[in-house]
Amino acid sequence: MTELSVVIPCHNEEDNIEACIRGFCAVISQKTASFEILVVEDGSSDQTPAILSRLEQTIPELRVLRPSVNLGHGGAIRMGYEAAEGAWIFQTDSDNQYDPADFLKLYEKTANFDFILGWRRLRHDPPHRRMLSTGLRVLLWILFGVQVKDPNCPFRLMRHDFVKSFLAALPPEVFILNTLLSVTAWTGPSRRMEIEIRHFARSKGVSIHGGNLVRAVFRGGLELLQFRIGNQAGKINNALYPFTA
């Protein structure tokens, strides 16, 4: 079994994707030669597909997944998780707002933890996105009684069996996949922790996560409510840890 799978969703990141892939390859190869990088090329209309095709020829660890339709960020992440073969799954974004060296902070904790989540203390994003993150933390405390500093952070290292059991229990169209993963980890007996990581302002390209913000907030809130009412986190944790009280 491969030791590590790196999942990177990507859409119109021609200015960032090569540096992102090469940066993580350089860092990860310091610790293990047994890894794969799965880039989900989610229907880019710029030069991203051509760049990835070129990189596939020179980076043996790289696998590019090309869905037939645009999946959106959550769907692209799920496709990567489902294809991942590593004992550990690391997910990050392709926008170069993270320092690949911070991966080592998470990797050093794998002996004692199952779910290691990055935490952006200083987040260099627009004010409305920081406000949404604050609202999300409050909502998770109200609905689930958990306190997670950065529940949707796309810089996370997780055991393979945790992620796969989670995916098996959810319908394929889930929108806020990473947030629900964090909720499941924090409401169950899994060994989880948050580690502070660096976050940089986007220097190239344009974020695609704006979209219809009202619709996204409504959909995400509805999924959280349904997740709570159906006790999905409890069911997933019971499947993972059947012998705990």
PyMOL commands that set and color helices and strands:
alter all, ss='L'
color gray80, all
select helices_A, chain A and resi 17-28+48-56+72-83+100-107+127-144+160-168+177-187+213-229+232-240
alter helices_A, ss='H'
color red, helices_A
select strands_A, chain A and resi 4-10+35-41+62-65+88-92+115-120+155-159+192-197
alter strands_A, ss='S'
color yellow, strands_A
deselect
rebuild
show_as cartoon
